[in-house]
Amino acid sequence: MVVLSKIYTKTGDAGETALGNGARVAKHSIRVNAYGTVDEANATVGMARMHSEAEMDGALARIQNDLFDLGADLCLPDMERDGEQPYTPLRMLEGQVLRLEREIDAMNARLEPLRSFILPGGSKLATHLHVCRTVTRRAERLTVELATMEAVNPEAVKYLNRLSDWFFVAGRIANNDGRDDVLWVPGLTREV
């Protein structure tokens, strides 16, 4: 159980932070950047929820919880030593990825196929969901970069990849099932 009775500890004043295993690393390390960006994505989801209706809000609440799970996964290195931990480490599971895929398929079934790229915008909710999508893509890029240096749970990478797709499709749903999508018009502002 987590108990936070004191918020500031001063242990990070020298530019280091503790990972889930207690190891101290620089706050600018790729691992901290990866799970820090996951936290940022979670905050953008919280902003999107301010504009969502019940069904979408429930899905976004599940995603926020997943993103905390993902942060817990990424802040604990040495996956190969999970069995040596005094507790079962929290790792992302295939089921979380599969749930996103089912939800994407269900939302996408309501939409007409795209014949153009769309611009981030439309309704307030759609705009926020596009911000969620782009921050999630950045978290994915950082996590993939981390995976080139250290062991990373492959389900964490898959989850981020599917989640950005989820936000894209959800943004279309939030735009009146795609009818109010803002379409890209190639070369629209170019001078002849």
DRENDOGU-312598 format. One record per residue: x, z, y of N, C-alpha, C, CB in turn; residue number from 1. Coordinates in nm, 2 decimals. Glycine has a CB too. Example, Ala and Ser with C-alpha at 12.3 -4.5 7.8 and 13.67 -1.06 7.14 Angstrom:
BEGIN
NODE/nc1/nc3/nc2/cac1/cac3/cac2/cc1/cc3/cc2/cbc1/cbc3/cbc2/nr
NODE/1.32/0.78/-0.57/1.23/0.78/-0.45/1.32/0.78/-0.33/1.13/0.90/-0.45/1
NODE/1.28/0.71/-0.22/1.37/0.71/-0.11/1.29/0.79/0.00/1.41/0.57/-0.06/2
***
This chain:
BEGIN
NODE/nc1/nc3/nc2/cac1/cac3/cac2/cc1/cc3/cc2/cbc1/cbc3/cbc2/nr
NODE/0.08/0.00/-0.12/0.00/0.00/0.00/0.09/0.00/0.12/-0.10/0.12/0.00/1
NODE/0.04/-0.07/0.23/0.12/-0.07/0.35/0.07/0.04/0.44/0.10/-0.21/0.42/2
NODE/0.16/0.11/0.50/0.13/0.21/0.60/0.21/0.18/0.72/0.15/0.36/0.55/3
NODE/0.15/0.15/0.83/0.22/0.13/0.96/0.18/0.23/1.06/0.18/-0.02/1.01/4
NODE/0.26/0.34/1.06/0.23/0.45/1.16/0.31/0.43/1.29/0.26/0.58/1.09/5
NODE/0.42/0.36/1.28/0.50/0.34/1.40/0.54/0.19/1.40/0.64/0.42/1.39/6
NODE/0.50/0.12/1.51/0.52/-0.02/1.52/0.66/-0.07/1.55/0.42/-0.08/1.62/7
NODE/0.72/0.00/1.65/0.86/-0.04/1.68/0.96/0.05/1.60/0.88/-0.04/1.83/8
NODE/1.06/-0.01/1.55/1.16/0.06/1.47/1.30/0.05/1.53/1.16/0.01/1.33/9
NODE/1.32/-0.04/1.62/1.45/-0.07/1.68/1.55/-0.12/1.59/1.50/0.06/1.74/10
NODE/1.51/-0.14/1.46/1.61/-0.20/1.36/1.64/-0.34/1.38/1.56/-0.18/1.22/11
NODE/1.56/-0.41/1.46/1.58/-0.55/1.49/1.65/-0.58/1.62/1.46/-0.63/1.48/12
NODE/1.69/-0.48/1.69/1.75/-0.49/1.82/1.88/-0.57/1.83/1.77/-0.36/1.89/13
NODE/1.95/-0.58/1.72/2.07/-0.65/1.71/2.06/-0.79/1.66/2.17/-0.57/1.62/14
NODE/1.93/-0.84/1.64/1.91/-0.97/1.60/1.90/-0.99/1.45/2.02/-1.06/1.65/15
NODE/1.87/-0.89/1.38/1.86/-0.90/1.24/1.72/-0.84/1.20/1.97/-0.82/1.16/16
NODE/1.67/-0.88/1.08/1.55/-0.83/1.03/1.56/-0.81/0.88/1.43/-0.92/1.06/17
NODE/1.47/-0.73/0.82/1.48/-0.70/0.67/1.39/-0.80/0.60/1.44/-0.56/0.64/18
NODE/1.44/-0.85/0.49/1.35/-0.93/0.40/1.28/-0.83/0.31/1.44/-1.03/0.31/19
NODE/1.19/-0.89/0.22/1.11/-0.81/0.13/1.19/-0.73/0.03/1.02/-0.90/0.06/20
NODE/1.32/-0.77/0.01/1.40/-0.69/-0.09/1.49/-0.59/-0.01/1.48/-0.79/-0.17/21
NODE/1.47/-0.58/0.12/1.55/-0.49/0.20/1.68/-0.55/0.26/1.59/-0.37/0.11/22
NODE/1.72/-0.67/0.21/1.84/-0.73/0.26/1.82/-0.76/0.41/1.87/-0.86/0.19/23
NODE/1.93/-0.74/0.49/1.92/-0.77/0.63/1.98/-0.91/0.66/2.01/-0.67/0.72/24
NODE/1.90/-0.99/0.74/1.94/-1.13/0.77/1.92/-1.15/0.92/1.87/-1.23/0.68/25
NODE/1.99/-1.26/0.97/1.97/-1.29/1.11/1.82/-1.34/1.13/2.06/-1.41/1.15/26
NODE/1.77/-1.30/1.24/1.63/-1.34/1.27/1.61/-1.49/1.29/1.58/-1.28/1.40/27
NODE/1.72/-1.56/1.31/1.72/-1.71/1.32/1.74/-1.78/1.18/1.82/-1.76/1.42/28
NODE/1.75/-1.70/1.08/1.78/-1.77/0.94/1.66/-1.86/0.91/1.79/-1.66/0.83/29
NODE/1.69/-1.96/0.83/1.59/-2.05/0.79/1.47/-1.98/0.71/1.65/-2.16/0.70/30
NODE/1.50/-1.88/0.63/1.39/-1.81/0.56/1.30/-1.74/0.66/1.45/-1.71/0.46/31
NODE/1.36/-1.67/0.76/1.27/-1.60/0.86/1.20/-1.71/0.94/1.36/-1.52/0.95/32
NODE/1.26/-1.82/0.97/1.19/-1.93/1.05/1.07/-1.98/0.96/1.29/-2.04/1.08/33
NODE/1.09/-1.99/0.83/0.98/-2.05/0.75/0.87/-1.95/0.74/1.04/-2.07/0.60/34
NODE/0.89/-1.82/0.71/0.77/-1.73/0.70/0.72/-1.69/0.84/0.81/-1.61/0.62/35
NODE/0.81/-1.70/0.94/0.76/-1.68/1.08/0.67/-1.79/1.12/0.88/-1.67/1.17/36
NODE/0.69/-1.91/1.08/0.61/-2.02/1.12/0.48/-2.02/1.04/0.68/-2.16/1.09/37
NODE/0.48/-1.97/0.91/0.36/-1.94/0.84/0.27/-1.84/0.91/0.39/-1.89/0.70/38
NODE/0.33/-1.74/0.97/0.26/-1.64/1.05/0.20/-1.70/1.17/0.36/-1.52/1.09/39
NODE/0.28/-1.79/1.24/0.23/-1.86/1.35/0.10/-1.95/1.31/0.34/-1.95/1.41/40
NODE/0.11/-2.02/1.20/0.00/-2.09/1.15/-0.12/-2.00/1.13/0.04/-2.17/1.02/41
NODE/-0.10/-1.88/1.08/-0.21/-1.79/1.06/-0.28/-1.75/1.19/-0.16/-1.66/0.99/42
NODE/-0.19/-1.74/1.29/-0.25/-1.70/1.43/-0.33/-1.82/1.48/-0.14/-1.67/1.53/43
NODE/-0.29/-1.94/1.45/-0.37/-2.06/1.50/-0.50/-2.07/1.42/-0.29/-2.19/1.48/44
NODE/-0.50/-2.02/1.30/-0.63/-2.02/1.22/-0.72/-1.92/1.28/-0.60/-1.99/1.07/45
NODE/-0.67/-1.80/1.32/-0.75/-1.70/1.39/-0.82/-1.76/1.52/-0.67/-1.58/1.43/46
NODE/-0.74/-1.84/1.59/-0.80/-1.91/1.71/-0.91/-2.00/1.67/-0.69/-1.98/1.79/47
NODE/-0.89/-2.08/1.56/-0.99/-2.18/1.52/-1.12/-2.10/1.48/-0.94/-2.26/1.40/48
NODE/-1.10/-1.99/1.42/-1.22/-1.91/1.37/-1.31/-1.87/1.48/-1.17/-1.79/1.29/49
NODE/-1.26/-1.86/1.60/-1.34/-1.83/1.72/-1.45/-1.93/1.75/-1.26/-1.80/1.84/50
NODE/-1.43/-2.05/1.69/-1.52/-2.17/1.71/-1.59/-2.21/1.59/-1.44/-2.28/1.78/51
NODE/-1.58/-2.14/1.48/-1.63/-2.19/1.35/-1.76/-2.12/1.31/-1.53/-2.16/1.24/52
NODE/-1.84/-2.19/1.23/-1.97/-2.14/1.18/-1.94/-2.07/1.05/-2.07/-2.26/1.17/53
NODE/-2.04/-2.02/0.99/-2.03/-1.93/0.87/-1.95/-1.99/0.76/-2.17/-1.89/0.82/54
NODE/-1.99/-2.11/0.71/-1.92/-2.17/0.59/-1.78/-2.20/0.62/-2.00/-2.30/0.55/55
NODE/-1.75/-2.26/0.73/-1.61/-2.29/0.77/-1.53/-2.16/0.80/-1.60/-2.38/0.90/56
NODE/-1.60/-2.06/0.86/-1.53/-1.94/0.89/-1.49/-1.87/0.76/-1.62/-1.85/0.97/57
NODE/-1.57/-1.87/0.66/-1.54/-1.81/0.53/-1.42/-1.88/0.47/-1.66/-1.82/0.43/58
NODE/-1.41/-2.01/0.47/-1.30/-2.08/0.42/-1.17/-2.05/0.50/-1.32/-2.23/0.42/59
NODE/-1.18/-2.04/0.63/-1.07/-2.01/0.72/-1.02/-1.86/0.69/-1.10/-2.03/0.86/60
NODE/-1.11/-1.77/0.66/-1.07/-1.64/0.63/-0.99/-1.63/0.50/-1.20/-1.54/0.62/61
NODE/-1.04/-1.71/0.40/-0.96/-1.71/0.27/-0.82/-1.77/0.30/-1.04/-1.80/0.17/62
NODE/-0.81/-1.87/0.38/-0.68/-1.93/0.42/-0.59/-1.83/0.49/-0.70/-2.06/0.50/63
NODE/-0.65/-1.75/0.58/-0.57/-1.65/0.65/-0.51/-1.55/0.55/-0.65/-1.58/0.75/64
NODE/-0.59/-1.51/0.45/-0.54/-1.42/0.35/-0.43/-1.49/0.26/-0.65/-1.37/0.26/65
NODE/-0.45/-1.61/0.23/-0.35/-1.69/0.15/-0.22/-1.70/0.23/-0.40/-1.83/0.12/66
NODE/-0.23/-1.72/0.36/-0.11/-1.73/0.44/-0.03/-1.60/0.45/-0.15/-1.77/0.59/67
NODE/-0.10/-1.49/0.44/-0.03/-1.36/0.43/0.04/-1.35/0.29/-0.12/-1.24/0.45/68
NODE/-0.03/-1.40/0.19/0.03/-1.40/0.05/0.16/-1.49/0.06/-0.07/-1.46/-0.05/69
NODE/0.15/-1.60/0.13/0.26/-1.70/0.14/0.38/-1.64/0.21/0.21/-1.83/0.21/70
NODE/0.35/-1.57/0.32/0.45/-1.50/0.39/0.52/-1.39/0.30/0.40/-1.43/0.52/71
NODE/0.44/-1.32/0.22/0.50/-1.22/0.13/0.59/-1.29/0.03/0.39/-1.14/0.06/72
NODE/0.55/-1.41/-0.02/0.62/-1.48/-0.11/0.76/-1.53/-0.05/0.54/-1.61/-0.16/73
NODE/0.75/-1.58/0.07/0.87/-1.64/0.13/0.97/-1.53/0.18/0.84/-1.73/0.25/74
NODE/0.92/-1.41/0.21/1.01/-1.31/0.26/1.09/-1.24/0.15/0.93/-1.20/0.34/75
NODE/1.05/-1.27/0.02/1.12/-1.21/-0.09/1.20/-1.31/-0.17/1.02/-1.14/-0.19/76
NODE/1.34/-1.32/-0.14/1.42/-1.42/-0.21/1.45/-1.38/-0.36/1.55/-1.44/-0.14/77
NODE/1.53/-1.46/-0.42/1.57/-1.43/-0.56/1.45/-1.43/-0.66/1.64/-1.29/-0.56/78
NODE/1.38/-1.54/-0.66/1.27/-1.55/-0.75/1.31/-1.53/-0.89/1.20/-1.69/-0.73/79
NODE/1.43/-1.58/-0.93/1.47/-1.57/-1.06/1.49/-1.42/-1.11/1.61/-1.64/-1.08/80
NODE/1.49/-1.33/-1.01/1.50/-1.18/-1.04/1.37/-1.11/-1.03/1.60/-1.12/-0.95/81
NODE/1.26/-1.18/-1.03/1.13/-1.12/-1.01/1.10/-1.02/-1.12/1.02/-1.23/-1.01/82
NODE/1.14/-1.04/-1.24/1.12/-0.95/-1.35/1.19/-0.82/-1.34/1.16/-1.02/-1.48/83
NODE/1.29/-0.82/-1.25/1.37/-0.70/-1.24/1.32/-0.61/-1.13/1.52/-0.73/-1.20/84
NODE/1.21/-0.65/-1.06/1.16/-0.57/-0.95/1.08/-0.46/-1.00/1.07/-0.66/-0.86/85
NODE/1.07/-0.34/-0.93/0.99/-0.23/-0.98/0.84/-0.26/-0.96/1.03/-0.11/-0.90/86
NODE/0.80/-0.37/-0.91/0.66/-0.41/-0.89/0.65/-0.56/-0.92/0.61/-0.37/-0.75/87
NODE/0.53/-0.61/-0.93/0.52/-0.75/-0.95/0.51/-0.82/-0.81/0.39/-0.79/-1.03/88
NODE/0.61/-0.90/-0.78/0.61/-0.97/-0.65/0.49/-1.06/-0.63/0.74/-1.05/-0.64/89
NODE/0.45/-1.07/-0.51/0.33/-1.15/-0.48/0.38/-1.29/-0.46/0.26/-1.10/-0.35/90
NODE/0.34/-1.38/-0.54/0.38/-1.52/-0.54/0.26/-1.61/-0.53/0.47/-1.56/-0.66/91
NODE/0.27/-1.72/-0.46/0.16/-1.82/-0.45/0.14/-1.87/-0.59/0.19/-1.93/-0.35/92
NODE/0.01/-1.90/-0.63/-0.02/-1.95/-0.76/-0.09/-2.09/-0.75/-0.12/-1.85/-0.83/93
NODE/-0.08/-2.16/-0.86/-0.14/-2.29/-0.87/-0.29/-2.29/-0.84/-0.12/-2.35/-1.01/94
NODE/-0.35/-2.18/-0.87/-0.50/-2.17/-0.85/-0.53/-2.18/-0.70/-0.55/-2.04/-0.90/95
NODE/-0.44/-2.13/-0.61/-0.46/-2.13/-0.47/-0.45/-2.28/-0.42/-0.36/-2.04/-0.40/96
NODE/-0.36/-2.35/-0.48/-0.35/-2.49/-0.44/-0.47/-2.57/-0.49/-0.21/-2.55/-0.50/97
NODE/-0.51/-2.54/-0.61/-0.62/-2.62/-0.67/-0.75/-2.59/-0.59/-0.64/-2.58/-0.82/98
NODE/-0.77/-2.47/-0.54/-0.89/-2.43/-0.46/-0.89/-2.52/-0.34/-0.89/-2.28/-0.43/99
NODE/-0.77/-2.53/-0.27/-0.77/-2.62/-0.15/-0.80/-2.77/-0.19/-0.63/-2.62/-0.09/100
NODE/-0.75/-2.81/-0.30/-0.79/-2.95/-0.34/-0.94/-2.97/-0.37/-0.71/-2.99/-0.47/101
NODE/-1.00/-2.87/-0.43/-1.15/-2.88/-0.45/-1.22/-2.88/-0.32/-1.20/-2.76/-0.54/102
NODE/-1.18/-2.80/-0.23/-1.24/-2.79/-0.10/-1.22/-2.92/-0.02/-1.19/-2.67/-0.02/103
NODE/-1.10/-2.98/-0.03/-1.07/-3.10/0.04/-1.16/-3.21/-0.02/-0.92/-3.14/0.02/104
NODE/-1.17/-3.22/-0.15/-1.25/-3.32/-0.21/-1.40/-3.31/-0.17/-1.24/-3.31/-0.37/105
NODE/-1.45/-3.18/-0.17/-1.59/-3.16/-0.13/-1.62/-3.20/0.02/-1.63/-3.01/-0.15/106
NODE/-1.52/-3.17/0.11/-1.54/-3.20/0.25/-1.53/-3.36/0.26/-1.44/-3.13/0.34/107
NODE/-1.43/-3.41/0.20/-1.41/-3.56/0.21/-1.52/-3.64/0.16/-1.28/-3.59/0.14/108
NODE/-1.60/-3.59/0.06/-1.71/-3.66/0.01/-1.82/-3.69/0.11/-1.77/-3.59/-0.11/109
NODE/-1.82/-3.60/0.22/-1.92/-3.62/0.32/-1.88/-3.72/0.43/-1.94/-3.48/0.39/110
NODE/-1.76/-3.77/0.42/-1.70/-3.85/0.53/-1.69/-3.99/0.50/-1.56/-3.80/0.57/111
NODE/-1.71/-4.08/0.60/-1.68/-4.22/0.58/-1.53/-4.24/0.58/-1.75/-4.31/0.70/112
NODE/-1.48/-4.33/0.50/-1.33/-4.36/0.50/-1.28/-4.39/0.64/-1.30/-4.47/0.40/113
NODE/-1.16/-4.35/0.67/-1.10/-4.39/0.80/-1.05/-4.53/0.80/-0.98/-4.29/0.83/114
NODE/-1.07/-4.60/0.91/-1.02/-4.74/0.92/-0.92/-4.74/1.04/-1.14/-4.83/0.95/115
NODE/-0.89/-4.62/1.09/-0.79/-4.61/1.20/-0.74/-4.47/1.19/-0.86/-4.63/1.34/116
NODE/-0.62/-4.45/1.25/-0.57/-4.31/1.27/-0.66/-4.24/1.37/-0.42/-4.31/1.31/117
NODE/-0.66/-4.11/1.37/-0.74/-4.04/1.47/-0.65/-3.96/1.55/-0.85/-3.95/1.40/118
NODE/-0.69/-3.94/1.68/-0.61/-3.85/1.77/-0.66/-3.71/1.76/-0.63/-3.90/1.92/119
NODE/-0.57/-3.61/1.77/-0.62/-3.47/1.76/-0.71/-3.44/1.88/-0.50/-3.37/1.77/120
NODE/-0.83/-3.41/1.85/-0.93/-3.38/1.96/-1.07/-3.39/1.91/-0.91/-3.48/2.07/121
NODE/-1.16/-3.40/2.00/-1.31/-3.40/1.97/-1.36/-3.27/2.01/-1.33/-3.43/1.82/122
NODE/-1.42/-3.20/1.91/-1.48/-3.07/1.94/-1.37/-2.96/1.95/-1.58/-3.03/1.82/123
NODE/-1.41/-2.85/2.01/-1.32/-2.74/2.02/-1.26/-2.70/1.88/-1.38/-2.61/2.09/124
NODE/-1.35/-2.69/1.78/-1.30/-2.65/1.65/-1.21/-2.75/1.59/-1.42/-2.62/1.56/125
NODE/-1.24/-2.88/1.61/-1.16/-2.98/1.55/-1.02/-2.98/1.62/-1.22/-3.12/1.57/126
NODE/-1.02/-2.96/1.75/-0.89/-2.96/1.82/-0.80/-2.84/1.77/-0.91/-2.94/1.97/127
NODE/-0.86/-2.72/1.75/-0.79/-2.61/1.70/-0.74/-2.64/1.55/-0.88/-2.48/1.70/128
NODE/-0.82/-2.70/1.48/-0.78/-2.73/1.34/-0.66/-2.83/1.34/-0.90/-2.79/1.26/129
NODE/-0.66/-2.92/1.43/-0.54/-3.01/1.44/-0.41/-2.93/1.48/-0.57/-3.12/1.54/130
NODE/-0.43/-2.83/1.56/-0.31/-2.74/1.59/-0.27/-2.67/1.47/-0.35/-2.64/1.71/131
NODE/-0.37/-2.62/1.39/-0.34/-2.55/1.26/-0.26/-2.65/1.17/-0.47/-2.51/1.19/132
NODE/-0.31/-2.78/1.17/-0.24/-2.88/1.08/-0.10/-2.90/1.12/-0.32/-3.01/1.09/133
NODE/-0.07/-2.91/1.25/0.06/-2.95/1.29/0.16/-2.83/1.28/0.07/-2.99/1.44/134
NODE/0.11/-2.71/1.30/0.19/-2.59/1.28/0.22/-2.57/1.13/0.13/-2.46/1.34/135
NODE/0.12/-2.60/1.05/0.14/-2.59/0.90/0.24/-2.69/0.86/0.00/-2.61/0.83/136
NODE/0.24/-2.81/0.91/0.34/-2.91/0.87/0.48/-2.87/0.91/0.31/-3.05/0.95/137
NODE/0.49/-2.80/1.02/0.62/-2.75/1.06/0.67/-2.64/0.96/0.62/-2.69/1.20/138
NODE/0.57/-2.55/0.92/0.60/-2.45/0.82/0.65/-2.51/0.69/0.48/-2.35/0.80/139
NODE/0.58/-2.62/0.66/0.62/-2.69/0.53/0.76/-2.75/0.54/0.52/-2.81/0.51/140
NODE/0.79/-2.81/0.66/0.92/-2.87/0.67/1.03/-2.76/0.66/0.94/-2.94/0.81/141
NODE/1.01/-2.65/0.72/1.11/-2.54/0.72/1.12/-2.48/0.58/1.07/-2.43/0.81/142
NODE/1.01/-2.47/0.51/1.01/-2.42/0.37/1.08/-2.52/0.28/0.86/-2.40/0.32/143
NODE/1.06/-2.65/0.30/1.13/-2.75/0.22/1.28/-2.74/0.25/1.07/-2.89/0.25/144
NODE/1.31/-2.73/0.37/1.46/-2.71/0.41/1.51/-2.59/0.34/1.47/-2.70/0.56/145
NODE/1.44/-2.48/0.34/1.49/-2.36/0.28/1.51/-2.38/0.13/1.39/-2.24/0.30/146
NODE/1.42/-2.46/0.07/1.43/-2.49/-0.08/1.55/-2.57/-0.11/1.31/-2.56/-0.12/147
NODE/1.62/-2.63/-0.01/1.74/-2.71/-0.04/1.86/-2.61/-0.05/1.77/-2.81/0.07/148
NODE/1.84/-2.49/0.00/1.95/-2.39/0.00/1.93/-2.27/-0.09/1.96/-2.33/0.14/149
NODE/1.80/-2.23/-0.12/1.77/-2.12/-0.20/1.65/-2.15/-0.28/1.75/-1.99/-0.11/150
NODE/1.63/-2.07/-0.39/1.51/-2.09/-0.47/1.39/-2.05/-0.39/1.52/-2.00/-0.60/151
NODE/1.29/-2.14/-0.40/1.16/-2.12/-0.33/1.05/-2.15/-0.44/1.14/-2.21/-0.21/152
NODE/0.95/-2.07/-0.44/0.84/-2.10/-0.53/0.78/-2.24/-0.50/0.73/-1.99/-0.51/153
NODE/0.78/-2.33/-0.60/0.72/-2.46/-0.57/0.58/-2.46/-0.53/0.74/-2.55/-0.69/154
NODE/0.50/-2.36/-0.57/0.36/-2.35/-0.54/0.35/-2.32/-0.39/0.29/-2.24/-0.62/155
NODE/0.45/-2.26/-0.33/0.44/-2.23/-0.18/0.45/-2.36/-0.11/0.56/-2.14/-0.14/156
NODE/0.54/-2.45/-0.15/0.55/-2.58/-0.08/0.42/-2.66/-0.10/0.68/-2.66/-0.14/157
NODE/0.37/-2.66/-0.23/0.25/-2.74/-0.25/0.13/-2.69/-0.17/0.21/-2.73/-0.40/158
NODE/0.13/-2.55/-0.16/0.02/-2.50/-0.08/0.02/-2.54/0.06/0.02/-2.34/-0.09/159
NODE/0.14/-2.54/0.13/0.15/-2.58/0.26/0.12/-2.73/0.28/0.29/-2.56/0.32/160
NODE/0.16/-2.81/0.18/0.13/-2.95/0.19/-0.02/-2.98/0.18/0.20/-3.03/0.07/161
NODE/-0.09/-2.91/0.09/-0.24/-2.93/0.08/-0.31/-2.87/0.19/-0.29/-2.87/-0.05/162
NODE/-0.26/-2.76/0.25/-0.32/-2.69/0.36/-0.33/-2.78/0.48/-0.26/-2.56/0.39/163
NODE/-0.22/-2.85/0.51/-0.22/-2.94/0.63/-0.33/-3.05/0.60/-0.08/-3.00/0.65/164
NODE/-0.34/-3.10/0.48/-0.44/-3.20/0.45/-0.58/-3.14/0.47/-0.43/-3.25/0.31/165
NODE/-0.60/-3.01/0.42/-0.72/-2.94/0.44/-0.76/-2.94/0.59/-0.71/-2.80/0.38/166
NODE/-0.67/-2.90/0.67/-0.70/-2.89/0.82/-0.74/-3.03/0.87/-0.58/-2.83/0.89/167
NODE/-0.67/-3.13/0.83/-0.71/-3.27/0.87/-0.85/-3.30/0.84/-0.61/-3.37/0.81/168
NODE/-0.89/-3.28/0.71/-1.02/-3.31/0.67/-1.13/-3.22/0.74/-1.04/-3.31/0.51/169
NODE/-1.09/-3.09/0.75/-1.18/-3.00/0.81/-1.20/-3.03/0.96/-1.13/-2.85/0.80/170
NODE/-1.10/-3.09/1.02/-1.11/-3.13/1.16/-1.21/-3.25/1.17/-0.98/-3.18/1.22/171
NODE/-1.21/-3.33/1.08/-1.31/-3.44/1.08/-1.45/-3.39/1.05/-1.28/-3.54/0.97/172
NODE/-1.46/-3.29/0.96/-1.59/-3.22/0.94/-1.64/-3.16/1.08/-1.59/-3.12/0.83/173
NODE/-1.55/-3.10/1.15/-1.58/-3.03/1.27/-1.62/-3.13/1.38/-1.47/-2.94/1.32/174
NODE/-1.59/-3.26/1.36/-1.62/-3.36/1.46/-1.75/-3.44/1.41/-1.50/-3.46/1.47/175
NODE/-1.85/-3.36/1.38/-1.98/-3.42/1.34/-1.96/-3.51/1.21/-2.04/-3.50/1.45/176
NODE/-1.89/-3.45/1.11/-1.86/-3.53/0.99/-1.79/-3.66/1.02/-1.99/-3.55/0.91/177
NODE/-1.70/-3.66/1.11/-1.62/-3.77/1.14/-1.68/-3.87/1.25/-1.59/-3.85/1.02/178
NODE/-1.81/-3.85/1.28/-1.87/-3.94/1.37/-1.82/-3.93/1.51/-2.02/-3.92/1.37/179
NODE/-1.76/-3.81/1.54/-1.71/-3.79/1.68/-1.56/-3.79/1.68/-1.76/-3.66/1.73/180
NODE/-1.49/-3.84/1.57/-1.35/-3.85/1.57/-1.30/-3.93/1.69/-1.30/-3.91/1.44/181
NODE/-1.19/-3.90/1.74/-1.13/-3.98/1.85/-1.03/-4.07/1.79/-1.06/-3.88/1.96/182
NODE/-1.06/-4.20/1.79/-0.98/-4.30/1.72/-0.86/-4.35/1.80/-1.07/-4.42/1.68/183
NODE/-0.75/-4.37/1.74/-0.63/-4.42/1.80/-0.66/-4.57/1.82/-0.50/-4.40/1.72/184
NODE/-0.63/-4.62/1.94/-0.64/-4.77/1.97/-0.49/-4.81/2.00/-0.73/-4.80/2.09/185
NODE/-0.43/-4.87/1.90/-0.29/-4.91/1.92/-0.27/-5.00/2.04/-0.24/-4.99/1.79/186
NODE/-0.17/-4.96/2.12/-0.13/-5.04/2.24/-0.23/-5.03/2.35/-0.12/-5.18/2.20/187
NODE/-0.33/-4.94/2.35/-0.43/-4.93/2.45/-0.38/-4.93/2.59/-0.52/-4.81/2.42/188
NODE/-0.27/-4.85/2.61/-0.23/-4.83/2.75/-0.10/-4.92/2.78/-0.20/-4.69/2.77/189
NODE/-0.07/-5.01/2.70/0.05/-5.09/2.73/0.01/-5.20/2.83/0.10/-5.16/2.60/190
NODE/0.11/-5.23/2.91/0.09/-5.34/3.01/0.13/-5.47/2.94/0.17/-5.31/3.14/191
NODE/0.05/-5.57/2.98/0.08/-5.70/2.92/0.18/-5.77/3.00/-0.05/-5.79/2.91/192
***
